Amino acid sequence: MNTLRKTWHPYVSPFDPCTPIKVKTYSTPPNLYMGFQPPGLEQFTPMQALRAGTLWKAFYDPWYSPYEKAREGQQP
């Protein structure tokens, strides 16, 4: 299954003076998983396309910080 958010585990040195980050994440764009652009893709309206940065909904990928998901569950 293709996911837009990937994780990796960097090396953690026993001599690192800082608290290590054991899991790091990065985002991959949706166009990596589409070999070619098929005809008839669903489109945004012109105003929505300007806001999204793309005309085609299949290529839209809103960026968010990996820490935002953790904050959503917390109550103020």
C-alpha positions in Angstrom: 0.0 0.0 0.0 1.3 3.4 -0.9 1.3 6.0 1.9 2.2 9.6 1.5 3.9 9.7 4.9 7.0 7.5 5.3 9.1 6.8 8.4 12.7 5.7 9.0 14.8 4.9 12.1 18.1 6.8 12.2 21.2 5.6 14.0 21.3 6.6 17.7 24.7 7.0 19.2 25.2 6.0 22.8 27.4 9.1 23.2 24.8 11.6 21.8 24.4 14.3 24.4 20.9 15.2 23.2 17.7 13.2 23.6 17.5 11.1 20.3 14.7 11.2 17.9 14.2 7.5 17.2 11.7 7.7 14.4 11.7 10.4 11.7 9.1 11.0 9.0 9.0 12.5 5.5 6.3 13.2 3.0 6.2 11.9 -0.6 4.1 13.5 -3.3 1.2 11.6 -4.8 2.6 11.9 -8.4 5.3 9.4 -7.5 2.6 6.6 -7.5 1.0 7.6 -10.8 2.9 6.4 -13.8 1.2 8.7 -16.2 -1.7 11.2 -16.1 -4.8 9.4 -17.2 -7.4 11.4 -19.2 -10.5 12.6 -17.4 -9.1 13.2 -13.9 -11.5 15.0 -11.6 -10.6 18.7 -11.4 -11.0 21.5 -8.8 -12.9 24.6 -9.7 -10.5 27.5 -10.8 -10.7 29.2 -7.4 -10.1 25.9 -5.5 -7.2 25.1 -7.8 -5.5 28.4 -7.0 -5.8 27.6 -3.3 -4.7 23.9 -3.7 -1.9 24.7 -6.1 -3.0 22.1 -8.6 -5.9 21.6 -11.0 -6.3 17.9 -10.4 -7.6 16.4 -7.2 -5.5 13.3 -7.6 -2.3 15.4 -7.3 -3.4 17.4 -4.2 -1.4 16.7 -1.1 -1.9 19.1 1.8 1.2 19.3 3.9 1.0 19.0 7.6 3.5 18.7 10.4 3.8 15.2 11.8 3.3 16.8 15.2 -0.2 18.2 14.2 -1.8 14.7 14.3 -0.7 14.3 17.9 -2.1 17.7 18.9 -5.5 17.0 17.3 -6.4 14.5 20.0 -5.6 16.8 22.9 -8.2 19.0 24.4 -7.4 22.6 25.4 
